[in-house]
Amino acid sequence: MKKRTLSLCLAVGVIFLLSTTYSLAADKLISGNLRIVIGSKSTGGDTYQNSAIVADALAKKLDINVKVDAVGATAAFNTLKRVSNGSTVMIFHDQSYLGYLYGQKGYENPFEQYRIGPTVAINPGNAYLVAKKSPYKNVDEVLKACAEGNNIRVAIQPGGVSEIGYSAMKNAIKIQYPGKEECLVAVNRGSQSDKNQAMFDGLADVINGSVQANEQYTRLPADDQKAMSFIWLTARSKTIQQANPEGMGETSRADLLKYVDPNVNVTQDGKKNFTFDKEFFFLYNKDMNPAIVAELDRALSEIFAEGKIQETQKKSFFIPNFMPSSEAEAYLKDKMAQYEVILKALHK
Amino acid sequence: MEFLSALDPLFFFLIFAGSLIGIVFGAIPGMTATMAVAVCLPLTYALDLNHGLALLLGLYVGGISGGLVPAILLNIPGTPSSITTTFDGYPMTQRGEGERALKVGIVSSLFGGLLSAAVLFFFAPVLADVAIKFSYVEKFLIIFFALTVIASLSRNLLMGLFSGVIGVWLALIGTYDVSYGGNGDTRLMFDFMEPYLAEGFSLLPVLIGLFGVATILDEAEKGIKENTADMKLSLQKGAKFSFSVFRKQKINLLRSGFIGTFIGMLPGVGGSAASVLSYTQAKNFSRHPEKLGTGEPEGVIASEASNNGLTGGALIPLLSLGIPGDSTTAVLIGAFTLQGVQVGPLFIGENLDTWNTMMVALLTANLMMFVTMFFAIKYIARVVMVPKYILYPIIMMMCVVGAYAINYGVMFDVWTLLLFGVGGYLAAKVGIEVAPLVIGFILGGQAEVYFVKSLESFGTLTIFFTKSPIAMFLWVLIFISVGYSIYTAVKAHRQKQAGDNGK
């Protein structure tokens, strides 16, 4: 009898334990492993850095394993399309829709193909630079040189974030000096190294770069072949104002503000200046369970409410910019529509 | 000397752990130094920069060095830069000199690693200024120079060249990637192939297919004839390792180490080009060029000294320009960005402590790699004693897992592995030569990008001859290399004819 009672107690105990575990697992929408694929193949770039910060915070908050995989845009989009159970999500930036607007292979309208998740940060570092010995010292001189019929060569990686500032300058020339926009010529280059090299070789007058990658080059003496100067940061002034006062490297926030609107004029429509903030956001499979979307929104809301992640982001020259999914989608849709107008105007 | 405080036991433990894990990654076909660094990169987030770098540099040096193990013992390059190690390393193993070949490779690796670390320490900023003198034109000519090895590697010159061209053609399949400044369009394929081949054939599955799977199929064709007792005999029958092998190879060691360092410091040229180029030079300068490829320690020395020479070389542009020199340093840069540390032309001056710590880590990693491998090699070499009917299925499994993992889980990479495995096995039957094909495949993509970009930038073919004194010098080297290959081919042909007539 004693034996039977013991067995019964044991069985009840096991059933209780199992049911609790099961119900706990069922309660947890996101458990085990979460894979974040990113649209960049580089682990040295801003997408990986930003995603690693977010992944670390999410792992702690949800008590799960989060792994960031730098698979590149095409592979990341393909993976996202394939996996709908919420175990894989994507983090990328404005390239997701700019690639589509520029007609790049592998890019589709992200708002139709995927579900847009929350925004997490802005990289305010998208920049345009000239050689320190260049005859052109600012954007105004570059645009005027085009107006005078001189060809200005701009080294960019075509089809996205790197090109958008070039398109904006071309648009500004079209508005200010109609017919002269052909004088601004794109020099197609790949990586940042290739763009820098184009300048060292004298094959580009202006290059696209970033505050993070090029700041040290701007502090080299003018007689150094590698020395460069910023002429334009595409970010909004109010975005840069949120950066830490020490800025990046030895270039303070106050110094950086000299290269943004309204100190630099690249008109968008003759009235207001063009600006571009490179924003990072989540993308999900279209059919991902809305409860998981809400859970990620909730977790990130809490993470940002705690305020620690902002410090880490700012230390790495990111500007915190959390918006939950629904807000982010409407905001990014509107942003895409604005850039679509500029690109369409250029092709008229 | 504040950096000395960072050199705690954990620092050295991380270097040791990194070297060991790196060696394992390098030694498993399909896993590379780059993958080892990428897998462990997130761990550095929890460490400080110095400790993180200690781990990653250990992985880097270990990963590059570990590649020689399967290259020598199994004819499968563990990493792309150990392809040329297979040319002489595997024939040595077949002759029963596996252990000797491994030791020759490890000593050469240590020499190459230390030489490049010294160059990095003393000349990094100066060499970074030299590196930026190499534009697309010069980089194309370096690749072209490396491609000339096809002529000297071919058993049948015409067939070898044909195989090389096939390799280049295979490399061009896929997208002309925008990240190389291309137009993003696909070419050399039908539309239905786009989902699979948009990014072309991945390098590593192709390599382990052509070398690993094809070798296994070849052995399968022969059937099971040997037993472990025979293998044991063959392991012990060859010449023993002695440091005297390096007595006549000092120039080869130095030249190969420098070539590796030099190629490493040119962003975008890559590790495989380094070992291919130094192997070419070893062959060109050898007193017995015909013997290279048949199991000469000279070839192993050239390949291994240069691929480890790459490590210090690739760190030059990383730390002096903020630009990674090869695919592994491209991942390594993540350790800096994760810690919010900028790398660029002022990095060394502004981060002297980190710089000194890195140098200690690099030096220690090379020494630890050497000690670990040199003394473990006796046991590692015994892998060839495992009966092939057990060994090959395990290798096959590792190849498949490695191929699947290399791009974070792409099934087409497994098909690529099998396709090239069967293709390589069949190609050898019709006389197509695998080594030239692989070299064409590895270098073809870069050759195209640099060629097209040179033309786009300067608009004329004459620029390849007139761009700079460096370009002209490279042409001289190319002509010497090609001329010498023709000379040795003609000489060998005449000798063969004379031999035939004498019969």
Chai-1 contact restraints between the chains, C-beta under 6 A:
chainA,res_idxA,chainB,res_idxB,connection_type,confidence,min_distance_angstrom,max_distance_angstrom,comment,restraint_id
A,T43,B,L41,contact,1.0,0.0,6.0,A-B,restraint_1
A,T43,B,V331,contact,1.0,0.0,6.0,A-B,restraint_2
A,T43,B,G334,contact,1.0,0.0,6.0,A-B,restraint_3
A,G44,B,I333,contact,1.0,0.0,6.0,A-B,restraint_4
A,G44,B,G334,contact,1.0,0.0,6.0,A-B,restraint_5
A,G44,B,T337,contact,1.0,0.0,6.0,A-B,restraint_6
A,Q49,B,T337,contact,1.0,0.0,6.0,A-B,restraint_7
A,A52,B,L338,contact,1.0,0.0,6.0,A-B,restraint_8
A,D69,B,Y408,contact,1.0,0.0,6.0,A-B,restraint_9
A,V71,B,Y408,contact,1.0,0.0,6.0,A-B,restraint_10
A,Q104,B,G184,contact,1.0,0.0,6.0,A-B,restraint_11
A,K105,B,G184,contact,1.0,0.0,6.0,A-B,restraint_12
A,P158,B,V178,contact,1.0,0.0,6.0,A-B,restraint_13
A,G159,B,V178,contact,1.0,0.0,6.0,A-B,restraint_14
A,N188,B,G181,contact,1.0,0.0,6.0,A-B,restraint_15
A,R189,B,G181,contact,1.0,0.0,6.0,A-B,restraint_16
A,G190,B,S179,contact,1.0,0.0,6.0,A-B,restraint_17
A,G190,B,Y180,contact,1.0,0.0,6.0,A-B,restraint_18
A,G190,B,G181,contact,1.0,0.0,6.0,A-B,restraint_19
A,S193,B,P267,contact,1.0,0.0,6.0,A-B,restraint_20
A,S193,B,I323,contact,1.0,0.0,6.0,A-B,restraint_21
A,F200,B,I132,contact,1.0,0.0,6.0,A-B,restraint_22
A,D201,B,S135,contact,1.0,0.0,6.0,A-B,restraint_23
A,L203,B,S457,contact,1.0,0.0,6.0,A-B,restraint_24
A,Q216,B,G344,contact,1.0,0.0,6.0,A-B,restraint_25
A,Q216,B,P345,contact,1.0,0.0,6.0,A-B,restraint_26
A,Q216,B,L346,contact,1.0,0.0,6.0,A-B,restraint_27
A,L220,B,P345,contact,1.0,0.0,6.0,A-B,restraint_28
A,K226,B,P345,contact,1.0,0.0,6.0,A-B,restraint_29
A,G249,B,Q342,contact,1.0,0.0,6.0,A-B,restraint_30
A,K315,B,G340,contact,1.0,0.0,6.0,A-B,restraint_31
A,S316,B,G340,contact,1.0,0.0,6.0,A-B,restraint_32
